Amino acid sequence: MNQKENFLKGFIKENPLFVSVLGTCPSLAITTSVENAIGMGIAVLFVLVLSNWIISMLMVNEKMREWIKPVRIPVFIVVIATLVTVVEMVMHAYLVSLYESLGVFIPLIVVNCIILGRAEAFASTNKPVSAIVDGAGMALGYTFALLLISLVRELLGSGTLTIWGDLSLNLRFLFDFLRITPIDMFTKPVGAFLTFGFILAVITALSNAKQAKLKKAVK
Amino acid sequence: MAELITLAFAAFITENVILSQFLGICPFLGVSKKRSSAMGMGFAVLFVTLLSSIVTWSMYRFVLVALELQYLRTIVFILVIAALVQMVELVIKKISPALYKALGIYLPLITTNCAVLGVALLNIDKNHNFGQMLVYSTFIALGFMFVMYIFSMMREKMEFSPIPNAFKGIPIALVVAAILAMIFARFGGIV
């Protein structure tokens, strides 16, 4: 597998949220605005790339690997928790409003299964460079998934798209044109479950259709 | 007292961990296919949440604050929880093999259950005192168990329902969860 495939697999083929269904908690909780999704994506990108890099550096040496193997999970967790603390402090210092709207879900990146999962499944058995590429691909794939959910929820729920800080699109005129009001439900927990459920159903339907086509081609 | 009852009710229904705070979604979707396993997970979460909340809360109040190391809370909490889960597993194995048989396989999964770490962090963020912390953690965990119980029964029934192919498995589970969330949110008017 070359680096390009390694990078791109996180987007569609092995998308952590839509295919492996990992890291579901933040994807439901913080996708009320596009800004939150971008912020969460950047935080996960930072933690995942660095944790993959550090862990593959630790495990690349035969002797070190033998030594760490029995206690690898605690070691991984300490590495990840340290990086998350860094993210938390930086966000608190420079991006206060984002820090407040993401709330408890910033420290909870520690228990996001995607990060520990990639450490265990990929970084601990691969070279540092491919581990970084894998981490970046997976994190961006996750961000892409979060963006998709938050686009639907924010557009239908409040009729706006907040991209970053003051930069936001007001699309209420579309609702006025159709003589309807934004559906408040989509900003609530109900909307989170519904949106995620329907997006997953569409993805399952698409992959089912693709498989049926492949089967036909084989016959 | 009235304040504690309000806190308990909010933690149990209106601020339900799964349906309104979105913590512990992985076990909610993963181990809710059978009622027995859902209840096993529920009990394991109750046990570990209560224990880890007491330990992390005391640790924060008496050690981290005294040493002015509050920024280390994420690292300390996750390590405490991981160590605690290991210890609980060993103790249960020794003392009660029957209980170990019932909870054993769920315990290792709990370390990465965001509900446990989430409750530990929320107790600190909400500035709870010892009594509030106990009530809040207990009722959050009971709320988790309650929703797991209802949801697992619905999923058992759904096994025999005609569901479109695309919705089979997790998508329909999420749609059902949405309906449950709607019902739970309606209780908000009571508090």
Chai-1 contact restraints between the chains, C-beta under 6 A:
chainA,res_idxA,chainB,res_idxB,connection_type,confidence,min_distance_angstrom,max_distance_angstrom,comment,restraint_id
A,T24,B,I25,contact,1.0,0.0,6.0,A-B,restraint_1
A,C25,B,F22,contact,1.0,0.0,6.0,A-B,restraint_2
A,C25,B,L23,contact,1.0,0.0,6.0,A-B,restraint_3
A,C25,B,I25,contact,1.0,0.0,6.0,A-B,restraint_4
A,C25,B,C114,contact,1.0,0.0,6.0,A-B,restraint_5
A,L28,B,F22,contact,1.0,0.0,6.0,A-B,restraint_6
A,A29,B,F22,contact,1.0,0.0,6.0,A-B,restraint_7
A,I77,B,I78,contact,1.0,0.0,6.0,A-B,restraint_8
A,A81,B,T74,contact,1.0,0.0,6.0,A-B,restraint_9
A,A81,B,I75,contact,1.0,0.0,6.0,A-B,restraint_10
A,A81,B,I78,contact,1.0,0.0,6.0,A-B,restraint_11
A,V84,B,T74,contact,1.0,0.0,6.0,A-B,restraint_12
A,T85,B,T74,contact,1.0,0.0,6.0,A-B,restraint_13
A,V104,B,G118,contact,1.0,0.0,6.0,A-B,restraint_14
A,V104,B,L121,contact,1.0,0.0,6.0,A-B,restraint_15
A,P107,B,T74,contact,1.0,0.0,6.0,A-B,restraint_16
A,P107,B,L121,contact,1.0,0.0,6.0,A-B,restraint_17
A,L108,B,C114,contact,1.0,0.0,6.0,A-B,restraint_18
A,L108,B,G118,contact,1.0,0.0,6.0,A-B,restraint_19
A,V110,B,T74,contact,1.0,0.0,6.0,A-B,restraint_20
A,V110,B,I78,contact,1.0,0.0,6.0,A-B,restraint_21
A,V111,B,T112,contact,1.0,0.0,6.0,A-B,restraint_22
A,V111,B,C114,contact,1.0,0.0,6.0,A-B,restraint_23
A,V111,B,L117,contact,1.0,0.0,6.0,A-B,restraint_24
A,C113,B,T112,contact,1.0,0.0,6.0,A-B,restraint_25
A,P189,B,L19,contact,1.0,0.0,6.0,A-B,restraint_26
A,P189,B,S20,contact,1.0,0.0,6.0,A-B,restraint_27
A,P189,B,A181,contact,1.0,0.0,6.0,A-B,restraint_28
A,V190,B,A178,contact,1.0,0.0,6.0,A-B,restraint_29
A,V190,B,A181,contact,1.0,0.0,6.0,A-B,restraint_30
A,V190,B,M182,contact,1.0,0.0,6.0,A-B,restraint_31
A,F193,B,L174,contact,1.0,0.0,6.0,A-B,restraint_32
A,F193,B,A177,contact,1.0,0.0,6.0,A-B,restraint_33
A,F193,B,A178,contact,1.0,0.0,6.0,A-B,restraint_34
A,F193,B,A181,contact,1.0,0.0,6.0,A-B,restraint_35
A,L194,B,A178,contact,1.0,0.0,6.0,A-B,restraint_36
A,F196,B,L174,contact,1.0,0.0,6.0,A-B,restraint_37
A,G197,B,P171,contact,1.0,0.0,6.0,A-B,restraint_38
A,G197,B,L174,contact,1.0,0.0,6.0,A-B,restraint_39
A,G197,B,V175,contact,1.0,0.0,6.0,A-B,restraint_40
A,L200,B,I170,contact,1.0,0.0,6.0,A-B,restraint_41
A,L200,B,P171,contact,1.0,0.0,6.0,A-B,restraint_42
A,A201,B,A166,contact,1.0,0.0,6.0,A-B,restraint_43
A,A201,B,F167,contact,1.0,0.0,6.0,A-B,restraint_44
A,A201,B,P171,contact,1.0,0.0,6.0,A-B,restraint_45
A,T204,B,A166,contact,1.0,0.0,6.0,A-B,restraint_46
A,A205,B,A166,contact,1.0,0.0,6.0,A-B,restraint_47
